[in-house]
Structures are given as C-alpha cells and as structure tokens.
Amino acid sequence: MEYWEGINQGDYYLCDRCNVAKLSEYEYEGNHNPDNGNRYCTECANWIILKHYKCESCGNSGSHRSERILPMNCQCGETLCLR
C-alpha cells in the first residue's frame, strides 16, 4: 500500500545499493532489509545474499555471489542449485 501511495504522488523508489534501478512493487516489498530499512532491486539483492551449494554427488560445498542466479557446475561435472 505504501508503494502505491508514493507512486500516485509522482514519487518513485530507487535501489538503496545501486541508486539507479527504479524498484517495482515486488522489489519494494520483497527485497526489504528490516535491519537497516534499505530496499534493493533484484540484482543487488542477489548480490547481497550469499548463495550456498552442496554437491550431492561428491559432497563438495561452498558459496557463490552473483547478480544473477545461474546454475553452476561442480568440479565433478554435476550441475548445482544455489540456495
């Protein structure tokens, strides 16, 4: 509701990290950090949240940071899902 009140008044909301991307309603409501009150575009939110993985075939685990969620390949050749 708060998002649309601002939009109807002619305001728009920018990402608090990149200060470039205009936030959609989904981003405004869903990518909100309650600790500091910042709101992020999807690409910045994906970068901020460190993704973890564990290969079910070989047990290799680790983390990955990226602006886009893409499948990764493990050293053993398996495709990994980032969480």
Secondary structure, DSSP 8 states (H G I E B T S, - for coil): -HHHHHHHTT---B-TTTS-SB--HHHHHHSB-TTT--B--HHHHHHHS-EEEE-TTT--EEEE--SS---EE-TTS-EE---
